[in-house]
Amino acid sequence: MARNRTRKREKKYVPQGRAYINATFNNTVITLTDMNGDVLSGGSGGAVGFKGSCKGTAFAAQRAGEEAARKGMEHGLRTVEVLVK
């Protein structure tokens, strides 16, 4: 029986990037990318534990942004250009 071997994911060092924020009435989705558009991390109101109508609140968006930023900083992300939709 053949074993499936997984490669270890390499951590990129990206000092600059972009933060795409898609805010709707029901949820806020935040995606951090490098300057080429390759996704580094992301977060949303539902991903941090909010359910139902609470996902659309400003507090849920703040927590989602903090979580996405924490994951992005693991890749060396220090400055971002913010794009809001």
N, C-alpha and C positions, 0 to 999 in steps of 0.2 A: 504494500500500500504506500503510495507516494505521499510525502508530507508537503503541505503547502507552506512555503516560506514567505514571510512578509518582510519587505525591506523597512528599515528604520527610517522614519520620516526625518528629513534634514531640516534644521531650523535655519530660516533665511535671516540675514541681517539687513534690515531695511530701515534706514534712518528717517526717510520721508515717505509720505503716502497720502491717500485720500480717504475721507470718511463720507460715505454715501448714506444719507438719512432719508428714509421713506416714511413719512408720518401720515397716517390716516386717522379717521375717527375711531377705528377699532383696534389698531395696533401701531407700533413704531418698530421698524426694522432698520438696524444699523449694520453696515458692512464696511470693514476696513480693508483697503487694497494697497498695493504698491503703486508706483507711478505708471506702470504698464497696464494695470487693471487686474492683476492676479490677486485673488482673495487671500487675505491673511487670517482674518477672523470675522466673526459676526455675532450679533445678538438681537434679541427681540423681547418684547414684554412677556410673551409666553415662555421663552427659554429661561427666564429668571424666576419663574414660578407663579406668575399672575394668570388668573383664569377669567374668562367671560369679559364683562365690560371693564374690569379693572386694568386690562391690557392697554386700553386707550388712554390711561391717565398720564399726567406729566411725571408722576413719581415712578411709574413703571418704565417710562422712556429714559429717565435718569439712571435707574438701576441697570437697564439694558446697555446704556452707553458706558457705564463704569465697567461692566463685565467685558464688553467688547474691547475697551481700552486696555484692560488688564491682560487680555489674551494677546493684543497687538504689541504691548510692551515686551512680551516674551520674545518677539521677533526683532527687537531693537527699535521699534517705532517710537520716534520722539516728537515729530511735527507732522501735522496733517492739514490738508486743504479740505474744507467742509463743503459738501454739495447737498443741499436740502431740496427734496421734491415734495 
